[in-house]
Amino acid sequence: MANKKYILGKEVAGRKLQRMAYEILENNIDEEKIILAGIPDNGIVIAKNIQKKLSEISSLKTELITISLDKRHPKEVTLSETLDFNDQVVIIVDDVVSSGKTLLYSVKPFLEFHPKKIQTLVLVERSYKNFPVRPDYVGLSISTTLQEHIFVEVKGDEVTGAYLE
């Protein structure tokens, strides 16, 4: 464990999540409800944390759903429940954005509707992308080499840190 290069500890990750919750409020000030769509596994944990923080600082209603896909070969993308996404604000939540591929494909099921906004949130953003995706809400941006990987650690419904390997 000692050889892990931590880029975020539990307290700092909590502050980043809090800041992103405030940013969501600022960017959606006139909204009554938003839909948080978490990508398994860690994206769901982060979405739950954002949902909790939003409930602590506002009366904004939130709904949490899950987006399921194979991150390496995202041909099929399914949702835990199909809602009417027309004229809704959807925020897709994941732990790390590397190439942008997962976030790009995660938009797919919502394109059958006409959402008001589709936004993206990640705890950690890497400096390079292969796909034209730039997250709307970012906890930490970091420059990495192609050989380095970022891992977000969670325990239960809590983000405990992130490290570089």
Buried (B, 14 or more C-beta within 10 A) or exposed (E): EEEEEEBBBBEBBBEBBBBBBEBBBEBBEEBEEBBBBBBBEBBBBBBBBBBEBBEEEBEBEBBBBBBBBEBEEBEEBEBEEEEEBEEBBBBBBBBBBBBBBBBBBBBBBBEEBEBEBBBBBBBBBBEEBEBEBEBBBBBBEBEBEEEEEBBBBBEEEEBBBBBBE
